[in-house]
Amino acid sequence: STTNVRTLYQRCTHLGCKPNFCTINYWFECHCHGSRYDRLGIKVAGLGPAPRGLDRFASVVDAAGVLTVDTSKITLGPLPIALGQPGVIPPRSPTGCI
């Protein structure tokens, strides 16, 4: 079987605050300046000042299902995508946590 895992650096790409996962809408929301990311770390254009999505760490899931994360290898997050466009997972709820 295939396991799809994305290991996100839980640090806002604006000024480094910690975006918290909001269980109301299933998005990461930065309480410092309002940047919002879908659950895959994609930055939603127009929602906060962050310049890109959440950065990602290199990771591997072995045959036994054990996840290994390499925090020395980081990939910059993608550019923002407008809500409603392909690539952004819509919020579960129109309201969030911040």
C-alpha positions as CSV (number, residue, x, y, z in Angstrom):
1,S,0.0,0.0,0.0
2,T,1.0,3.6,-0.5
3,T,1.1,6.2,2.3
4,N,0.9,9.8,1.4
5,V,2.4,12.0,4.1
6,R,3.2,15.7,4.0
7,T,5.4,17.0,6.9
8,L,4.8,20.7,7.3
9,Y,7.0,23.2,9.2
10,Q,4.4,24.7,11.5
11,R,5.9,28.2,11.2
12,C,4.1,31.0,9.3
13,T,6.1,32.2,6.3
14,H,5.3,35.8,7.2
15,L,7.1,36.4,10.5
16,G,7.5,32.9,12.0
17,C,4.5,32.7,14.4
18,K,3.0,29.2,14.9
19,P,-0.2,28.7,12.9
20,N,-2.5,26.4,14.8
21,F,-4.7,23.8,13.3
22,C,-8.3,24.8,13.5
23,T,-10.7,21.8,13.9
24,I,-13.7,24.0,12.9
25,N,-12.5,24.5,9.3
26,Y,-9.6,22.1,9.0
27,W,-7.1,24.8,8.2
28,F,-3.9,26.2,9.8
29,E,-4.5,29.7,11.0
30,C,-1.9,32.2,12.2
31,H,-3.1,34.2,15.1
32,C,-0.4,36.8,14.7
33,H,-1.5,38.4,11.4
34,G,-4.3,36.2,10.0
35,S,-2.5,34.1,7.3
36,R,-4.5,31.0,6.5
37,Y,-3.4,27.7,5.0
38,D,-5.4,24.7,3.9
39,R,-4.6,21.3,5.6
40,L,-1.9,20.6,3.0
41,G,-0.2,23.8,3.9
42,I,-1.2,25.7,0.8
43,K,-1.5,29.5,1.5
44,V,-4.8,31.0,0.6
45,A,-4.3,34.2,-1.5
46,G,-5.8,37.3,0.2
47,L,-6.1,35.7,3.6
48,G,-3.2,37.2,5.5
49,P,0.3,38.6,4.6
50,A,2.3,35.3,4.3
51,P,4.1,35.2,0.9
52,R,3.8,31.5,0.4
53,G,2.5,28.2,1.8
54,L,4.0,26.4,4.7
55,D,7.5,25.0,4.2
56,R,7.9,21.2,4.1
57,F,10.4,18.8,5.6
58,A,11.8,15.8,3.7
59,S,10.2,12.6,5.0
60,V,10.0,8.9,4.3
61,V,7.6,6.2,5.4
62,D,9.2,2.8,5.5
63,A,7.6,-0.6,4.8
64,A,6.6,-0.9,8.5
65,G,4.8,2.4,8.4
66,V,7.4,4.3,10.4
67,L,7.7,7.9,9.5
68,T,11.2,9.5,9.5
69,V,11.4,13.3,9.1
70,D,14.7,15.0,8.1
71,T,14.5,18.5,9.5
72,S,17.8,19.4,7.8
73,K,16.1,19.3,4.4
74,I,13.4,21.9,3.9
75,T,11.5,22.8,0.8
76,L,9.9,26.3,0.5
77,G,6.1,26.3,0.4
78,P,4.3,27.0,-2.8
79,L,3.0,30.4,-3.9
80,P,-0.6,31.3,-2.7
81,I,-3.6,30.1,-4.5
82,A,-7.0,31.8,-4.6
83,L,-9.8,30.2,-2.7
84,G,-12.1,28.3,-5.2
85,Q,-9.2,27.5,-7.5
86,P,-7.9,24.0,-8.0
87,G,-5.2,23.1,-5.5
88,V,-6.8,24.6,-2.4
89,I,-8.9,22.4,-0.1
90,P,-11.9,24.5,0.9
91,P,-12.7,25.1,4.6
92,R,-15.1,22.7,6.2
93,S,-16.8,25.8,7.8
94,P,-17.1,29.4,6.6
95,T,-15.8,30.5,10.0
96,G,-12.5,29.7,11.6
97,C,-10.8,29.8,14.9
98,I,-9.1,33.2,14.7
